């Protein structure tokens, strides 16, 4: 996941546990390179999925497809920022 180090988002990582559900929210339609944002159940944003995933997942979600995400592992500052939060995303 990308973007966890901006706007203090990394402060949420210590509270995450494996299996915690996360919300996937696509950019609005019409974005040139759409992202899919990852939010806590409370609505707080954590970051976004890599663009290689957002490029196909955002249109899928906007077109009525469903997907769920859950925490696999949350790490601290000893791990590079793009590897601190590992998710499992399932399309349905």
N, C-alpha and C positions, 0 to 999 in steps of 0.2 A: 504494500500500500504506500502511496505517496502523500506528502503534505502534512505528515503528523507533527513536524517540527515548527510549523507556522502557527501564529496566533495562540500559542500556549496549549495547543491540542494534546501535546505529549503528556500533560498533567493527568489525563484520563487513563493512560496505559496501565499504571499500577493497580487500578481497580478492576481491570478486565480479567476474566477467568476463561479457560477453555470451555467451549460450549455456549458462551454468552451469545445471544442473538444480536445482530446488528441490522440496521435498515439500509437498503440500497436505494438511492434517489438519483435518477438521471437528470442531466442538464435539460432545460426546456428545449422543445423542438427548434430546429433552425440553426443550432450551433455548428460551426464548421468542423470542429473536432470535439465531439461531445465527451464529457466525463461522466462517470458514475460515482457519486459521493457516498461515503460511508458515514452513518450517524449512529450514535448511541440510541438506545430505546427512549431516552429522555429528549432526544432531538438535537443534542450537541453534535456538531460535525467533528469527525476524526481525521478526515483526509479523503483522497479519491483513489480509485483503482488505477492501475497503469493504463496508459492510453491504448495499448494493444488490446486490452479487454474492453475498455469503455467504448471503443469504436464500433464493436458489434453488440455489446450488451445494452448500451443506451437505446439504440433503435429497437431492440428486442423488447425492452421494458416499456418504451413509449408506444409500441404497437400492441400492447396488451399481454405480453409475455410476463411470466412471473419468475422471480429469483429470490432466494434466501441467502443470508450470510451468517456465519458464526465464527467466533474466535477459535483459532487453533492454538496460537501462542502469542503472548505479549511480552516483549523484552524491554530492557532498559537502555540507557545511553551507551552501554558497552557494545551495543550492536548498531551497525549502520542504520540510519534513519529509515531507509526504504525497506528494511527487513525487520523492523521492530514489531510490526503487527502482521501476523500471518493469519489469513482468513481462508475459510472454505466457502465457496460460492456454488450454489446448486440452482440450476435452471429447471423450471417445471413447465 
